[in-house]
Amino acid sequence: MIAGDKLPEAFHEHRLAKREANLAGLTECQLGADLLLIYRVRRNSVALHRIGTHRQLFRRQAKKAAATRRSRKR
């Protein structure tokens, strides 16, 4: 990771969307069937931010986005 090499395809590594401000610049990979790791690769280190299921990690963002959409419709 630190050397800039990609993980094997089985990990489904990808950068997170910039539209999610608190996750911009972070990378996510899949460690198991429903176990995700969110991290940031720095020059000489890897900073681990969160680990958990998709629901645990992204539930707040989904609820916040839904609330924003509802308030715009009013």
N, C-alpha and C positions, 0 to 999 in steps of 0.2 A: 504494500500500500504506500509506504513512504517513498519508495523508489518510483512511484507513478504507474506501476503496473496495475492492470485491471484484474479483478478477481475472476475466477472461472465463471462461465455463463450460468452455472447452477445456482449462484448466489443472487442473480438478477440485480446487480449493482446499478444504481442510477442516481443522478443528482435530483434533489427535490426542487419543486417549482418555486420560482421567485415570488409568485403571488402570495405565498405563505411567508410573510415577513420574518417571523421568528425562526423559520427553518431555511431561509435563503442561504445558499452556499454550503449546505450540508449534503451528505450523501447517505443513501439508504441501501442496505442489502438484506437479503432474506436468509436467515440462518436455519430455518426449519419450515414446516408446513405453514405455521402462523406465528413465527417468531422473527421480528425485524430488529435490525440494529441501525441506529442513526449516528453518524460520526462526521468529523471534519478532519481532513488530512492537512497537516501543517508541514512546514519545511522539514523538521526533524522529528516529528511525532504524529500520532493519531489521537485525537481527542474524542473519546466516546461520550455521546450526549444522552442517548436514551436507548432502552431495549424493552421490547414488549410486543404484544399482539397489535395488529392493525387497528383494532377497535380502541385499545388502550392509548395508543400513540396519537391517533387522529380524530378521536371522538370530539374533543373540544373545538377543533378547527371546523369540523362538519356542522356542529351546532351553531357556531358563531356565523358561518356563511349562510346557513338557513335563516337565522334571525335577521341578518342583513338583507337578504332577499325579501323576507316578509315585510320589513319596515319600508323598503323601497316601493312596494306595491300599494301602500296606503296613501 
